[in-house]
Amino acid sequence: MRTNISIDEAHGYGADEPVPDKLRGHDAAVAAYDTAHGYSGGIGALAKRMSHNPNTLTHKVNPQNKTHHLTLRDAIEMQWQSRDFAILHAMAGELGHTCSLATPVYAEGEPLDTLVRLQMAYADFVQAMGEALLRREVGVSRNQMRKAEHMAAELSAHIGHSLGALRGLMREAPKV
């Protein structure tokens, strides 16, 4: 006969130990394995794009392998070639950070379009904050916090892109 025991958060930690406010993210080693094995052409095709031996790459992404290790350069190249940035997000999550795209995908768009998208990103951020604050009596949930953090990062990227678009429209300084 099996017995299951559930311990609530208040009793699962010592008296002086705070309950963690954020769950650890996806493990980076598992993310590397998933990226390599989830590539549309298989790990062999990804290894070829990276100019690696498929067997070596297979060993490097195997979390159980103790002899072959994925270098930072390998991880960057793998993400670049696969366009799967799970390793980056997993590493950031393990360290308590989030990632956002530095330049939005509409980088070649109209400046007015850039301004409208910035306002939309701001509205999304305000909505995420509002949803969390309206229910603050019961406490802000992890999902609400993650959503607000994500929307803040997106807003930051949009601000940077808007400034870049404006900078691109600057006239040349007069020659003296």
N, C-alpha and C positions, 0 to 999 in steps of 0.2 A: 504494500500500500504506500502511495506517495502522499506527501504532505506539502502543501503550498503555504507559505507564510508571506503576508504583505506587511511591509513596514512603511508607514506614512513618512513624509519628509521631515516632520517635526521630530520624530523619534529615530530617524535613520542617521542622524548626525549627532555628534557630541554636543554637550551643552554650550561650549564656547565656539563651536565650529558653525559658520554661517551656511545656509543652504545655497548652493551655487545658483547664480542668476542666469547662467547660460550653459546649455549643454555643449559638450565638445563637438566639433564638426566632424565631417567625414574624414577618415584616416587618409593621409597623403599617399601612403604605400598602396592602399586599396584603390585609391583614385587612379594611380599610375597603372595598376593592373587592369582596372576597368577601361581606362582610356585605350590601352594597347590592344586588349582583347575585344573591345567594342568597336574598333575601327571598321568602317564599312567594307574594306577589302581584306580584312583580317590582319593579324599581327605581321604576317609576311610582307604584305603590301606597305604597311606603315614602316617597317624596318627598311624596306627598299627606298622609300621616300627620305628616310633619315640617313641613308648610306650605312646601315648597320647590318650585321649578320642576323637573320631572324632568330636563330637559336640563342645568340648572345642577348638580344633584346628580350626574348622570352624569359631567360634566366634573370636579367636585370629587374624586370617588373614583378617577379615572383616574390611575394613577401616572405616566403619560407626559405629562400635561398640566402645562404650566408657568405658565399664567395663572390658573387657578381653584384654590383651596386649601381643603381641609376644615379648618374651625376646630375648636378644642377643644369649643366649644359644639355644633357640628354633630355631632362624633363622639359626644358624650355623648347627644344627642338621638337619633341613629341607633341607638345601642345600647339606649336606653330603649324606643324604639318597636318595634324588631325583637326584643328580648329575646335578642340574639346579642352576647355580650361578648368576641368574638374580638379586637377592637381593644384593649380593656383588657389582656387577657392577653398580646397581642403586645407592647404597650408595656412591660409589666412584664418580660417575657422579654428584651427588648432591653436593659433596664437591670439584668438579673440578679436580678429579684425574681419572686415568685409572688403570685397573688391568691386570696382565698377569700371566700366569701359571709359577710357580717358577721352576718346573722341567718339561722339555718337555716330551711328551709321549713316546719317544724312549729311555728312561733312561737306558734300559738294552742293548743298541746297542754297536756296535764296536766303539773303539776310533776314528778310521779314519772316520767312518760315522758321528760321532759327529763333527769332524772338517769340513767336507763337508757341513753339515747342518748349521754350524755357518757361513760359507762363503755365503751360499744361503740366510740366514737371513740378512747378511750385504748387499748383492746385493738388496734385497727387500727394505731395509731401504734407500739405495742410490737412488733407482728408485723412491720411494715416495718423497724424498727430491727434486730430479731432476724434477719430474713432477710439483711440486709446484713452484720451482724456475724459470722454463722456462716460466711460466705465471705470474710472479710477477708484471708485469706492471699493470695488472688489479686487483692485490691483491690476496693474498692466501685465498682460500675458507675454510669454516669450515670443509668440507669433506676432503680437502687436509691436513689440520692440524691434524684432527683426524687420518687419515691414517698414516701420518708421526709419530705421537705419538704412535700409535699401533705398527708400525714396529720397533720403537726404543725400546719399551717395550719387544717385541719378541726377538730382538737382545740382549738385556740385559739378558733375560732368557737363551738364547743360550750360552752367554759368561759364565754365572754362571755354566751352565751344563758342558761346556767344561772344565772349571777349576776343577769341581768335578770329571769328568772322569779322568783327568790327575792326580789328587790327589789320586784316587783309584789305580793308577799304580805305585805310589811311593814305593820305596824299604824301608825297615825298617832301621832306624838309627842304626849305629854300636853301640854295647854295649861296654862301656869302663870299 
